[in-house]
Amino acid sequence: MAEVEGEERTWPSSHGGGGGGGGRSSRAICCRELRLHEFPERYVILSADPDTPDHAFSIGRLDGQVEPLVENFSSVASSKVSTIFGVVGIIRLLAALLISLVPRDYNLMLAEGYLLPLLHFLRVFYLRTPVREEGWVGRQDRQLQRCEGEGCILVDGGNTGISCSVTFSRGTYVLLITSRKEVGSYLGFPVFNVTSMRVLLCNKALKHSTSQERKDEAYFMSLLRIIESTPGLYYSYEADLTLNLQRASKLTQERIHKSLWKQADPRFLWNRNLMEELIENKLDVFTIPVIQGRTRMWRRGANLEGAAANFIETEQILEFEGFRASFLQIRGSIPLLWEQIVDLSYKPQLNIINHDETPKVVERHFHDLVQRYGETIAVDLTDKEGEEGQLSEAFSAAIQNLPYVRYVPFDFHHACAKGNFDNLQLLYNQIKDQVESQGYFLMKIDGQILLEQKGVIRSNCIDCLDRTNVTQSYLAQKSLNLQLQQLGAFSASECISTHTDIYEMFRILWAEHGDEISLGYTGTHALKGDLVRYGRQTLGGMIKDGISALTRYYLNNFHDGIRQDALDLISGHYTLSRSGSGRFQVNGIDSLPYLPVASALIMGGLTMTSFTLHQAVGRSTNPLASSVFWASLTAGVMALVKANGKQFCSRPRLCGLM
């Protein structure tokens, strides 16, 4: 992040509606470059983009108050200045700090985070002074008491007949893009990958926190550090990456000229919750839609509304001699109520949750898909034996009642055993007629629509990663062959596998696509990646898969719980309760901090057992007795760890699993 020290600037002295807007292009865009000015009491973010000039806003470092800055510029002292490339959003715990003064015997109503008097309104204003300083309400004889509500202070006015209630902010945090990398283009507009981020802390008032609040704050900061290092975030300043080509082509001219966040599909917005405060303050040119994913083990199946835990829309786009062709596929968790809780075992047990709403969950999920995509083919790649078989059987039974969805089971591991991945042709033969009937989307560069895709293939395995990646790349290859043949680039007998350069480009594209999804879900590259890259399994690929599998095991068991908390926080699934104790509400059992101790005992016990056995050779029974002791201790600790595996794993603390 480039820095310029001591630059003299002028800033607005009051807030307004978001600033001017001279130099805007006909299409809605976001600021592509910004300046961050750091002052003792506030941060100021100013557009440095010539296409979006005269836009700025400030954030108070004490209370996190956001103020759009316009007109009436006044000179201020020099500051530290940095170049940034976007504002991802704002995280605020609890509402803004407000005081409402009313006669004591009048009732209050809590609405949208503000205390509103029902009968007689006297005054509402922002609290700008730390609450523990004397005189902060103008009178020194008033008593301050903590009430039972979270972050709440009661101010007793004594004989004045006035009482005051204050709702605290636990702090405001602003997430900034500090570096980026251009990785491609979409519809002619650059697409960027976020390579580093920074969190601005606007919580000076928290220096007055209690010890428990400081402990909670430390955990919250650890979540923010995880958010800062989130991989696989992509965005564009000019194009909406959340809409597929077919949907984007149907946008009205009026909608195209609206801000990007207004065009976006909220299902795929990583920072949907973080943008809310920017939107409320009409800071549209600073509001950048960002896309990404979530963790693997701690979100399985679907919720009661039918939304799948893991869901990805993948679009393959071909541009050829004035034409654009698009083939769309989707993947998602099996939309039943089920879980797979990590417990130190390599493959945790699958558990199907019996619930009266299960049939409706499946119906809601596929009804939504049919409304969005048209006729749906559900390709189930799970094993048909063991626990996966039980889950697959339950999925099949639930989906049979839906006449508008075709269910196609295909045991990937059985059919493609020993590297026979050409057997995916067996799957394609089952669905070929319907896939070709669904077709693909085709348009001219000038916007004329020639063909529309009239349905979609929904693929799933258990994680919706490795088996799904291989299968989707195979189906995408079939569609690409058909597109190139119908556009006249290939004859009826040609396919991309006969053109080395095109085929290599295709395989690398899909292998990297699988890696990106896997990194977001599991923290490792995709398994079976060499099958996509080279069409066969290689020794190097098997070694890489082994390392990735071990890494996944470690991350699943000892890191993904806190990662899930970070995602629940930024997505808005977790918010501080207004009726709780003021601390983070922990659901379930906290992860025990004893694993390092247990690991040390096991390693030490094994070492001592080996040492004493060596000493016992040809000697008295004393060393042998020591060996038995150490072996027994080691076995006991290992049995304890195994029996309590779930308690030794990293677990989400903020939200339940449903």
N, C-alpha and C positions, 0 to 999 in steps of 0.2 A: 504494500500500500504506500504509494508515494506521499511524501509529506513536504509541506512548505511552511516554514516557521515565520512568524512575525508579519504576516501580510495584513495590511490595513483594509478593512471592508466597511460598508455601511449596511445596516440591517433595518427591517421594518420594526416599528415600535408597537404595532397592534395586530390583532388577528382578523382574518376575514375568510373569504370563500375559496381560497386555493390559488389565487394569483392570476396573472395575465394569461398569455398563451399565444403571443405572436410567433410567427414562423412555423406554425404547426402544419404538417403535411395533411393531405385530404384523408389519409387513413390514420386511425387512432394509434398513437405510439406512446411508449414510456420513455422517461429520461434515460439516456444511454451512458451518461457520465455525470457524476455529482461531486460536490465538495462538502466535506464534513468539517465544520468549524467547532472547536471545543472551547467553551467558556466555563468559568468557575461554576455558574449557576444553571447553565443550559447548553445543549447541543443545538447547532443550527445546520440544516442540510439544505444545500442550494443546488439547483440544476446548473450544470456546466455544458449542457447540450444546446447548440444553437437552434435546433428545431423545437425545443421546449424551454425558451428563456423565461426569466422573471417568475420562476416558481421556487418557493422555499417554505420550510416550516421549522419550528423549533420544538425541542423536548426538554422540559424542566428536569434537572438532575436531582432535585429534591423529591418531587411528587410525580414525575413522569407526565406532566400535563403537555398535551400536543396542541400547538397553535400554528395554523397556516399563517404565513407572513406575506402581507401585500402592502404596497404603497407606503407613504409617510416614512421613508427611510431616514434613520438617524445614525450618526457616526458612533462607533463603539471601539473599545480598545482592541489591540491586536490579539490574535489567537493562534492556536495550533491548527493547521489546515491539512487535511488528507484527501486524497482522491479515492472515491468509492464508485461502485458500478451498479448499485441498486439497493433498495430497502426491501428485504424479504417480508418484514412485518414486525408487529409489536406484541409482546406477551405481557399482559397485565393481570396480576393476581388481586382479585376483588375490584370493586368499582373505584372511581375517583373519590378523593377525600372531600366529604361534604358535611356541613353542619346545618341543621335545621332547628331554629329557635321557635318554640311555640309555648303558649300557656300550659302549665303542667297538667291540667286536667283534661286537655284535649287529646284525642286519639291520633296516632300516627299510622300511616299505611306505607309499607315497603313496596315500591314499584320500580322495576328496572334499575335497581341499585341505588335509588334516591329515596330519601325520607321525605314524604309529602304529607303536610297537615291536611286533615279532612275538612276542618272548619275554618281555621284562621291561619293564614300564612304571614309570617313576619319577615323572615330573611333567609336566603340561601347563599352561601358563598364558599369559595375554595379555601381550604385550610392550607396555609403556606408555611406554617411554623411547626417544628417538632412538638408533638402533643405533650411531652413531659416538661416543657419549659414553662415557668410561671408566667401568668398573664396572657396566655395564648388565646383566651376568650375575652380578654379585656377586664377581668375582675380577678383579684388575687384571693378573694375570700370564698371562691367556689370550690367545692370538694370534687375531686376526680376519683371515680371508682370504676374498676373493670366490671362489666356486666357479663352474664353467661354467654351472650352471643359472641360470635367469632370476631375478633378485631374491633370490639365495640367499647367505647368509653361513655359513661354517664356523667354528665356535669350537673351537679345539684346546685341550684341557684339560691339555696337557703330561703330567706324571706322574700326574695324578689318575685317568686311565682313563676320563674323561668327554668326550664330544663333543656338539656342539649344532648343529642345523641350523635356520635361520630362513627362512621364506618371507615376503617383503615384500608389503605392499599398496602399489600405485602411487597410492593415493588413493581417497577416497570422496566422491561428489557427490550431493547431494539436490536433486531438481527439485520446485519448489513452484509452485502457482498463486497469483499475487499479485493478479490482477484477472480478472473474468469478466463476461459479458453474457448475460442471459436472452434466448433467441431463439425460444422456443416451448415446447410441452409434448408429452409422449408418454404416453398412457394416463392423462392427468390430472396427470402429474408434470412439473415444470419441467425444461427442457433448457438447458444453458449452453454458450456458446462461450468458450474460453480466450482472453483478450485480452492477457495478459502473464504471463511466468514468470520465476523467479529460481533460479539454481543456488547452493546452499550448498557451499562448499569445505571439506572435512574432510581436509586433506592437509598439516598443518603439518610433519610429519616429512620432507616432500619438500625442505625447505630444504637437506638434506644430499646432494641428488642430484648426479650427475655432469653434465658439460656436455651429453652426448648425451641423458641423461634429461630435462634441462631443455628441450632442443629438442623432444623428443617430447611433453613436457608442454604446451609452447606450441601444438603442433598439436592436441593433445587439447582444450585450452581453446577453440581456434577451432571445433572440432566442437560443444562445449557451447554456445557462443554461437549457433550455427545452431539447435541444439535449442531454446534459449530463445525464439527468434523463429519457431518453427514455426507456420504458419497452419492454420486449418481443424480445430482440435481441439475435440471436443464430448464432453460427459459429462452424467450425471444422478446425483444423490445417492440417488435412490429407485428408478429404473427402469433395467433393463438395455437399453442401446441396441443391443447386438450381436445380439439375437434378433428375428427377424421375428414378426409378430403370430400367425401360425399356430403357430409353435414355442412362443412364450411362453404361448399359451392352453392348451398341453398340459402345462405344468409342474405337477408335483404340489405340493400345499400344503406339503409338507416342504421342497421345493427353493426355493419362493418365500420361505420364511423364512430361507434360507441367505444368506450374504454375497453381494454383487453379483458379486464376482470368481468365485465358485463357480458362478453361473448363466451367466456369459458364454461366448460362442462365441470360443475363442482365436484363430480365424482373423482376427478383426476388431479385436483388441486392440492398439492402438498401443503401449501401455506394458506389454505382457505380461511382458517380461523385467525391466522396472524394478520390478515389483511383488513379485518373488520374496522379497526380504529382508523386506519388510513382512509377507508371508504367513508366512514362517518364524518371525517373532517374534509371530505371532497378533495382528497389528494390523489386524484386518479392517475396523474402522470408519474407518480411514485409507486403505484400499485402494480407489481409485476407478478403474474401467475407463474408458479414454479411447479414442476411435476417430479414425482418419485414414487416409492413403495413403502412396505412395512416388514416387521420381523416374521419369522417362520413358525416357531413352535407355540408361541403364546397367543396366537389368534388362529383358530381353526374353524372350518365349517362356515356357518352363517349365523347372523343374529335373528331375533324374532321378526324383524322387518323383512328378512330375506336377502339382506346385503351380505355378500361373501366376504370372508376375512381377507383373502388375497384375490384381487381381480385385476386383470391387465388386458387392455385392448392393444393389439399389435397391428400396425398398418404397413404393408409393403407397397412402396410407390415407385412406379416406372415412368420415366420421361423419355419419349422417343419421337423425334421429328414432328414436333408441334402437338403431341398428345400426352396426356397424363392418365395413367392407369393405376388403380388402387385395389389391393386385395386385403380384406379385413378379417382378422381372427381374434377370438377372445379366449382367455383361460381364467379359471377361478376355482377356489376350494369347493369340494363337494358340499352343496348347500343344505346339509343336514345340521342338526345340533350335535356336535361331537367335539372331543378334546383329546389332546395328547400331551400330558403334563411331563416335563422333563424330570428325571429322577436318578440321574447318573448312569442309567443303562444306555447302551448305544442306540437302541431303537425303542423309545418309550411306548408304553401300551396305549392302543387306541381305545377310546371309551365313547360309545354312542349314548347320548343323553336321551332318555325316554321323556318325551314331553307331548302334551296334548296338541300343541301348536305345530308339531313337525310337518304334517301334510300341508298346512297353510304356509309354512316357511318356504318349502320347495315351490309351491304354487306362486307365491309372491315373487320369488327370485326369477322364475322363468317367464312369468307374465311381464315383468319389467323388461327382460331381454327381448321378448317377442315384440313389445311395443317399440323398442329402440332399434332393433336390427332386422325384424322379420322372422321367417321360419328358422328354427334353431335345431342344429344337430348336436347332441351331447355325446361326445366321444370320451368314454371312461377307460383310462389306460391302467387302472390299478390291477393288482394281482387278484385272481379269483379264488385263492386259497388263503387260509389263515385269517388274521385280523383284518387285513385289507379286503379279503373276500367277503367278510361279514359286512364291512362298510359299503362295499360295492353292491352287495345284495340288497341292503337297506335302501341305497340310492335308486337301484333299479325298481324296487317295489314302489317307492314314492313317486317316481317319474312316470310310471306306466299309466297313471290316472290323468296325465296331461296329454290330450290328443294333438296339441299343437307343437309338441316337441318329440323328436325322434331320438331314442336312446340307443347308442351303439357301444357295447362292451368290447374291449380289445385288450387282452392280457399281454402287455408289452414285453414283460420279462420272459414269458413263456414263448411267445411268437418269435421274438428276436434274440433268443438264447444263443450263446456262442458267437455273438457278433453278426448274426444274420439279419442285418437291418434292412436288407432288400425286401424282407417279409412285410414291411410296412405297405407294400403293394396289396397285400391281402386286406388290409384296412381300407385302402383307397378303393379297391374293387367293390366293397360293400356300399360305399357312399358316393361313388363317382357320378352317377346320374344326377343325384340331388345337388352335389357340389357344382357341377357344370350348369345345372338349371339356376342355381343361385347366382352364378357368374361373378363379375367384378365390376367395379365402377370405372367408366371411361369418359373423359372430357377432352375438349380441345383447349389449348393454352388460353384462347380468347374467352373461355368460360362456357362454351356450348357443351351441354351434357348429351352424350351419345348413348351410354349404357349405365344402368344402376345395379349395384349388388343387392339381391333380393333375399338375403338371409345370411346366416353366419354359422361357423363351426365353433363350438365351445369345447375345448379340450381340458382334461384334468388328469393328474395322477394324485399323489398324496400331497406333495409340496408344490405341485404345479410348476416344477422347475425342469429337472433333467430329462425325464421321459417326454414331458410336454414340449421342451425345446426341440428335441429331435423330430418329434411328430409334426409340429407346426412348420419346421423348416422343410420337411418333405412335402407337405400340402402346399406350401408357398411356392416350391419349385414347380409343382404340377400347374399351378395357376399361372406362373410366369411363362412357362412354355406355351400355354394356350394363348396368352396375351400377345407374345411375340409372333406366334403363327398367324393370329387374326389381324395383326397390324402389318403383316407382310414382311417382317424382318426375317422370319424363318419359314421354310417350307413345312408342309404337313409332317414330314419325317424327321425334321430337325428338332433338337432340344438343347438346352444350355449346357448339358454335360458333354456335348460334342464340340463346344467352344471353350477351350481351356481358360482363356483370360476372363470371360464372363462368368464361368463356373467358379473359378477361384474367388472372384470378387463377391459372388453370391454367398459362398460358404463362409468367408471371413465375416461378412456382414451379419449373418445369422449366428455365428459363433460368438461374436462380440455382443450381439443382442442378448443372447443367453447369459453371458458373463455379467452384463449390466444388471439384469434382473436378479441373478443369483447374489451378486455383491450387495444389493439392496436388502434382500431377504435374509441371507445367511452370513454375509461377511466374507465369502469365498467365491472363486470362479465356479462356473457351472461344471458339474460332472458330465462325463461323456462328450466333452467339448470336441475331442479329436474326431468323433464320429461325424460331427457337422463340418469340421474343418477339412478332414481328409477322406471322409467316407468309410473309415475303418478305425479300429481301436489299435493304438500303438503302445509300445513299451513305455515311452516317455509320458504318454497320456495316462496310462494306468498308474504310474508313480505319482504324477500330478494329482490324479483323482484320489489316491490314498492320502496324500498330504492334505488335500482339501477336505476329505472326510474327517480326518482327525481334528483339523481346525474347526470345522463345523461342530463337532462334538464338544470341543472346549467352549466355543462361543455360545452354543445352545444352553449349556449347563451353567456357565459361570458369568455370562455377560448379557444375554438377551433380555433378562428381566428388567434391568435398568434401561436398556434400549427401548423396550416397550413402554416404560414409564415416560421416556422422553417423547415418544411418538404420541402417547395419550395426552401429554401436556400441550404440545403444539397443535394437535388436531382438535382440541377443545373437548375431548372425551372426559378429561378430568378438570374440575374447577373446585376451588375451595368452597366448602359448605358455609352458609351464613348462620347455621345453627350448631356448628361443631365446636370443638375446643380451641380452634385457632391453629392447630398443627395439621400436617399432612395426615389424611385418614388412610391408614394402612389396612388393606383388605387381605385377609388370610394371614399366614404365618410369615414373619420376617425371615429373610435368608440368614441362617446362622453364620457368624463369623469364625466358625471353628474349623473350617476345611483346611486352612494352612496348618493348624495344630495337628489335626488328624493325619494329614499327609506326612508331616514331620515324624509323627509317632510310627506310622507304617514303614516309612523308609528307615528310620532308626531301628525299629524292631527287626526288619529284614537284615539290616547290617549286623546287629548284635547277634542274631540267630546264626548267621553265617560265620561270624568271628568265633563264637563260643563252640560251634560244631568243629571248627578247625582246631581249636584248643583242646577239644575232648578226645581227639584221635590219639589212642595209645596212652591216655592218662586216666585219672580217677573219674568217678561219676559226677563230681561237683560241676565241672564245665558242662557236662551233659544235662544236668538239672537246670543249669542256667539257660541252655539252648531251648529246653522245653518251656521254660518260663517266658523267654522272649518270643518264641514261636506262638505260644498261647496268647500273649498280649497282642501280638500283631494280628492274629486271626480274629481276636475279639474286637479290635478296633475296626478291621475290615468289615466284619459282620455288622457292627453298629452303623458304619457309614452306609452300607448297602441297605439295611433295614430302614434307614431314615434318609434315603437319597433325596427325596423331594425337599427336605429341610436344608440340605447342604447346597442346593442349587440357587442360582439367581432367579428371584421371582418378582413379577410386577407388584408394586406396592400401592399404586394409586387407584386402579380400576379392577373390577371383576372381569372374568373371562368371557362373559356373555354380552 
